[in-house]
């Protein structure tokens, strides 16, 4: 296991205290930092450290910054749905870059983190050199990704009381990551914003949309990529929403995309 837990830091963002890591490149420094934004009920460690993304990217010469989203991991827990509006969470990411003195970074998000990344590129275009939307396709536009029933699953008295497979999967994952279930319920209820075709057309950031071809959550990556002026799609073969995260095809595709994007 690649252990970067000793690099955990904290800062006070505009409306929440945020935990993050900041890891220097181990290969020759490209001076091209990348910000990683994890998915719902995950943490920076589960999404990016344990899957060896941090190791892969630092070995490729990139400074890696990864936060625990508000309500997750070691960041502050809030309990009102409005505290988790996607533009607010995107502002946390920008505030972290400000805190570190990073004017511009590549940004990769997975699932909910990809939604945050897209809003960051729309609302703060000067901060995002290129974006990778992992585990999120056309549901950024049509639908809102995870069903609202996931919030109900967080509120359920116990995992054993749930019968819906997706509810059970996310409740079990939340328990595995030792998450604050009430904060996660508020997050699901508050972070359901979408973008329309006009907004996507205004995002001129180079974009890679990477989704497992067995992902039943994300929506079609090709449809979303076609709506982005500089979007390209990457199919991750044989992977569902959870297993795509650490896939070698995904990693190789991201490294190749970062090598050629402007």
N, C-alpha and C positions, 0 to 999 in steps of 0.2 A: 504494500500500500504506500502511495506517495503521500507523505505526511507534511502538510503545511499548516497544521493547526497552531503552531507557535507563532505564525504570522498574523493571527487574528487581531484586528483593530476595530475601533468604534469612532463614530463621529455623530454629532447632532445635526441632522438634516433639518429642512424647513418645518417639518411637523412630526418627525419620528427619529429616534435614535437607531442608527443603522450599523450593523456589523459587516465587516468586509475583510478580504485578504488582498494583498498586493505582493505579487511574486515576480522577482526579477528573472529575465531570461537566463537559461543555462547555456544556450548556444550564442553565437555572435549576435549582438543586439541590433535588431533592425530598426529600433526607435519607432516602432509602430505598436503602441499598446492596444490591447483588446479587453473590452468589458464584457463579462459573462453574467447573464440574468436568468436565474433558474425558474422552474415551473412550479405550479401550485402544489402545496404540501411537501415540497422538497426543500433543500437547502443548498448553499454553495458547495458544501462538501459532498452531499449525495449526488447532485447533478454533475459536478465538474471535477471534483478531486477524485472520488472513488472510481469514476469512469475513465480516469487518466487523461482527461482533457487538459488539465493544467500542466501535466507533465509533457504532453504532446506539443502544446503551444509554446511553453517555455523552451523546450528543446529546439523548436523551430525559430527561436530568437525573438520571441515576443514577451513583453511584460504583460502579465495576466492580472487583471483586477476582477474580483467576483464578490458580489454582495449577497447577504441574506435579505430578501425582500421583507418589507414591513410585515409583521404578523407571522414571520417564519424564522426558524433557526434561532440565532442569538439576537436578532433585531427586536425592536420594541413591538409589543402586542397591543393592538387597538381593536375595538369591538363594535364600532359603528360602520355599516356598509360604505358610507360615503368616504370614509378614510382610505378605501381601497380602490377608488376610481382610477382607471388606468392612466390618465394624464398625471394624476398625483404621484403614482408609482414611478412614472417616467421622470418626474421631477426629482425624485430621490436619486435616480441614476445620474442625472445631470449634476446634482448637488455633490455627489461623491466625486465626480470628475473635477468639479470646482475645488473641492477639499484637497485633492491630490495635485492640483495645478496642471491637469491634463486638458488641453484645449480641445482635442479631437481624438477620437478613438474608433476603431472598428468595434461593433457591438454584436454579440451573438446571444439570442434568447431562445429558450425552449418552451413550447406550449404557452402558458400564461406569460412567460418571460419573452417569448416572441411577440406577443401582443403588445407588451410594454415597449419592446424595441421598435415596433412599427410606429407607435405613438411618439416615441422619442424622435424618430427620424422625421415625422411630420411636423411636430411642434418645435423641435430644436435641431433643424437640419445641419447647422454648422458644427454640431458636436459629433456627428456620425459620419465617419469616413466611408464605411460600407457596413451593411447589416446582413446577418444570417438569421433567418427565421426557421428554426427547427421545430418540428412537431406542430406546425400550424400552416394550413393551406387556406382554401377558400372560406373556411369558417371565420376568418378575420373579417369577412364581409357578410356572408350569409350564415346567420347563426352566431352563437357566442361560445363555441367550443364546449366546455364541460357543462352538462345539464344542471339546472338549478337544483335538481334532486341531490346533488353532491352536498349541498349545504345541509339539506335535511339529514343526510347520512352522518355529517359531523355532529348534528344535534341529537342523534339517536342515543338511547341509553347505553347500548352495547353493540358491538359488531354482530353478535349472534341474533340480534333482533332484525337485521336487514336480510332481504331476500334477493333484491336486484343485484345482478353481478357487478355492474359498474359501481354502484354505491358501495358494495362490499369491498371491491378492489381499492377504491380511494380511501375508505375508512381504515382498511388494514394498512395501507401505505402510510397514512397519517399517524397511526399508532406506532408503526415501525420507526418513523422518524421522530417520535416523541413530540409531536406537534401540539400546539394549543388549539384544541378542536373548536372552541368558540371563536377564536380569531380567524380560523380558516373558514368557518361558516360565514362570517361577515365578509371575508375576502371574496368568496364565490358570489355573494349577493351584490357586492359593490363593484366588481371589476369586469362587467359584462358589456363594455362598450365595443362597438364595431366601427369600421371605416367604410365609407362608400367609394364608388368608382372614381368620383371627382377627387376625393382626398388621396386615394392611392395614386392617381395620375399626377398629383403634385409632388410626390416623393421621388426626387431625382437621384437618390442615393443608390449606388450599385447594390443589388440584393440577390442573395441566394436563398431559395425556398426549399428546404430539405425535409422530406416526410417519408416515413416507412410505408411501403406499398401494402402493408396489412393494417395500417393505422385507421381505426374506426372513429377517431375523435377529431382529427385535424381538418379534414376536408381536402380537396384536390390541390396539390401544390402547383400543377401546371396552370390551372385557372387563375390562381393568385399571381403567379409569376407573369402571366400574360397581361395582367392589369397594372403592373409596375413598369414604368418606362425603362428601367435598367434591370429587370428581373430575369433570373434564370432558375429553372427547377432542377432538383436532384431527387431521384427516387432511391430510397434505401431498401434494397431487396430483402424480402423475407422477414421484415421487422414490423412489430406493432408499435403503439404509441410509447410504451415503456421501454422496450428492448432496443429501439432505434437510437437511444441517447448516446450510448457508448460504442456504436457500430464503427468498424474500421472503414467502411465505404463512406460513411458520413464524415469521419475525420479526414480522410484523404480528399474528399470533395471540398471541404472547407479550406484545407491548406492550398489546394490548387486554385480555388476562387480567390483567396487572399493574395496569392502570388501574381495574379493577372489583373485584379481590379485596379482602377486608376489610383 
